Amino acid sequence: MSENVTGVSAEAIAAFFQEEGYQAKIRKVEDRAWIESAADGQKFRLYLYGPTKSGEETIYRNFMFDTGYGISLATRVDLLTRSCNRFNHEYRFFKTFVITDEDGGYVGLQMDETSGWGVEGIKHAFEFFLKGIKLFREKIVETPAYYGDKAVDKHNEAIECLNANPAHPDKAVELYRDASKEGFAGSQNNLGDLYEKGDWVPGSPIFAAYWYSRAAERGEPTAYLSLAGLLFDHAKDDAMLIEAMTFAILAFNGLPEGSNRFSSMEWIKRLEDKLSEEQISEAKEQADNWAPLYHERRLMNDPQLSKEQNAPELRLLN
């Protein structure tokens, strides 16, 4: 690189992220370039601007970090926008914003950086951006403005309808559907459970997989467990069993102590008996690389074990 040209290449930035233990994928479309990565379970992009040729290398001088969360149709967009405006006024180095569409929309966080210090400048900017993500969650995402819906109330009411004497299953299904459409992962998982069992809805493993997947994409550990069982029961080949093991591992890692976590251990044991060491390693790698599209902050409770049970001995944990 010539002495009068400052900047940094996409390859050098990606190498920095990987050396720090983060994933980094370089994407280029025509004259646009960016890097996809994730930190603390949150996906983000680093957009690269101002390309300049330096010998055989393309370097960039301007950058923008970008991340965000989806919002549901029930989100109080007016309150969320006010929260973003307050955030932008208080933290001038960052920009938060709300975009709405027919499906709900998106609340985002961005930070610009002009780096004349190469990778070292990116390193310091990245450290600052991580602090911004934490503030973004505290001030914007984990607030009533973001969770302005009544999804959790509907979910709890649905459970009460099923536990009532007499039960009101039709009302429960309606409430689960409403809360699922508003984006609550707990209801998405429970609706999938109804379709898997054929309780008060037509039995359908396809619809069960759809709702379980929606919940898993929001980071609900109970949905990981649900997918593990569904994939195991309907496995047609080893590839499906490897996916089942992947979700069983995710469930074990994500669930608190309780009956569901115990169940995840039982699924892992059953799958260990069917998969080779190489296939188990593949599932473990997939679980290590898993990152949900969104992070559900209102996770389901895991019921406690009703009696003393001995956990199965797992090769995976040895």
Order of alpha helices (4+ residues) and beta strands (2+ residues): beta-alpha-beta-beta-beta-beta-beta-beta-alpha-beta-beta-alpha-alpha-alpha-alpha-alpha-alpha-alpha-alpha-alpha
